[in-house]
Amino acid sequence: MTKRKGIVSKLFVAVVALTLISCCFLGSTFARYTSKGNGSATTNVALWDIDFGAGKDAGSADVTFDDKLSPAAGEYKGESDKRTNPTGKVLVATITNNGDVDASVTVEAGALTVTLLSGKQYDTTGYGNNAGALTGDGATQWQVETLFSIKLYQGNTQEGTGATEIKDAIEVAAKSGASATTVYIFAEVTWTSHDDQEEVVSDAIDTWAGENVESVKYAISYSAVQMSELPAGN
């Protein structure tokens, strides 16, 4: 009986030993392959760089006309054919897109400021006529300021050749390679005589403005927003 217990005990020890050996193989040799590691993915951000000369993205500038203004020299023909004299296109801004995406640029002319010569002032009544005879001692502010109007143009050269009037936002393409895209902005002020009134009144207003106005100034404002995206087609 004692001998049988000894055999059983030895068999039990052998089974436990085999079990432990089997667990070692299963736990190491036959485990799934696993891998761990760290990595990174990098992408460059599309550059946004709009240069108005005076700042980025938005701004304004005062444009003064003081040496090319005069009424037209033609004869009075009446309201249906008012006399007009434009200054011609004057370069007022240069817009450059140094970025990687297209831009939509808005350019607008703001309020008019007329500066009189030192010591000069408007008349409160203004010029009129009485049976064809001129009345009044001077022009009113309204009579002078309504002489002037402004138009803005865009072109691809500093000379303004082929420049077209700005009526909507301007598309300024992204740079091509290392070359930035540049658009030139021009302003043209037109002197339109008050030929809807009698000739004597119209000529008197023109003459008063020529003798008393020092300069005409407009505030030009501009802003830009993104128009395209990268990668294209998304």
ChimeraX attribute file (.defattr): number of C-alpha atoms within 10 A of each C-alpha:
attribute: neighborCount
match mode: 1-to-1
recipient: residues
	/A:1	5
	/A:2	6
	/A:3	8
	/A:4	9
	/A:5	10
	/A:6	11
	/A:7	11
	/A:8	11
	/A:9	11
	/A:10	11
	/A:11	12
	/A:12	11
	/A:13	12
	/A:14	12
	/A:15	11
	/A:16	11
	/A:17	11
	/A:18	11
	/A:19	11
	/A:20	11
	/A:21	12
	/A:22	11
	/A:23	11
	/A:24	12
	/A:25	11
	/A:26	10
	/A:27	11
	/A:28	9
	/A:29	9
	/A:30	9
	/A:31	9
	/A:32	8
	/A:33	5
	/A:34	5
	/A:35	5
	/A:36	4
	/A:37	4
	/A:38	4
	/A:39	4
	/A:40	4
	/A:41	4
	/A:42	5
	/A:43	5
	/A:44	5
	/A:45	8
	/A:46	12
	/A:47	11
	/A:48	18
	/A:49	19
	/A:50	27
	/A:51	18
	/A:52	22
	/A:53	11
	/A:54	13
	/A:55	10
	/A:56	15
	/A:57	17
	/A:58	17
	/A:59	15
	/A:60	18
	/A:61	16
	/A:62	15
	/A:63	18
	/A:64	16
	/A:65	17
	/A:66	13
	/A:67	10
	/A:68	11
	/A:69	20
	/A:70	19
	/A:71	19
	/A:72	17
	/A:73	9
	/A:74	10
	/A:75	9
	/A:76	18
	/A:77	12
	/A:78	16
	/A:79	13
	/A:80	8
	/A:81	10
	/A:82	16
	/A:83	20
	/A:84	18
	/A:85	18
	/A:86	19
	/A:87	16
	/A:88	14
	/A:89	19
	/A:90	18
	/A:91	20
	/A:92	17
	/A:93	22
	/A:94	18
	/A:95	20
	/A:96	21
	/A:97	24
	/A:98	21
	/A:99	19
	/A:100	20
	/A:101	21
	/A:102	22
	/A:103	25
	/A:104	16
	/A:105	20
	/A:106	17
	/A:107	23
	/A:108	17
	/A:109	18
	/A:110	15
	/A:111	9
	/A:112	18
	/A:113	14
	/A:114	17
	/A:115	16
	/A:116	16
	/A:117	12
	/A:118	9
	/A:119	6
	/A:120	12
	/A:121	15
	/A:122	18
	/A:123	14
	/A:124	13
	/A:125	13
	/A:126	19
	/A:127	20
	/A:128	21
	/A:129	14
	/A:130	7
	/A:131	7
	/A:132	11
	/A:133	10
	/A:134	16
	/A:135	16
	/A:136	15
	/A:137	15
	/A:138	20
	/A:139	24
	/A:140	18
	/A:141	16
	/A:142	11
	/A:143	20
	/A:144	22
	/A:145	15
	/A:146	13
	/A:147	18
	/A:148	19
	/A:149	14
	/A:150	15
	/A:151	16
	/A:152	22
	/A:153	21
	/A:154	24
	/A:155	20
	/A:156	16
	/A:157	14
	/A:158	15
	/A:159	13
	/A:160	18
	/A:161	11
	/A:162	11
	/A:163	18
	/A:164	14
	/A:165	15
	/A:166	18
	/A:167	13
	/A:168	11
	/A:169	14
	/A:170	15
	/A:171	16
	/A:172	22
	/A:173	21
	/A:174	24
	/A:175	18
	/A:176	12
	/A:177	7
	/A:178	7
	/A:179	10
	/A:180	17
	/A:181	18
	/A:182	21
	/A:183	20
	/A:184	19
	/A:185	25
	/A:186	24
	/A:187	23
	/A:188	18
	/A:189	23
	/A:190	19
	/A:191	22
	/A:192	20
	/A:193	28
	/A:194	24
	/A:195	20
	/A:196	14
	/A:197	14
	/A:198	17
	/A:199	19
	/A:200	17
	/A:201	24
	/A:202	22
	/A:203	17
	/A:204	21
	/A:205	23
	/A:206	21
	/A:207	15
	/A:208	17
	/A:209	22
	/A:210	14
	/A:211	12
	/A:212	18
	/A:213	18
	/A:214	17
	/A:215	16
	/A:216	19
	/A:217	17
	/A:218	21
	/A:219	15
	/A:220	19
	/A:221	15
	/A:222	18
	/A:223	18
	/A:224	25
	/A:225	15
	/A:226	15
	/A:227	14
	/A:228	16
	/A:229	12
	/A:230	10
	/A:231	8
	/A:232	7
	/A:233	6
	/A:234	6
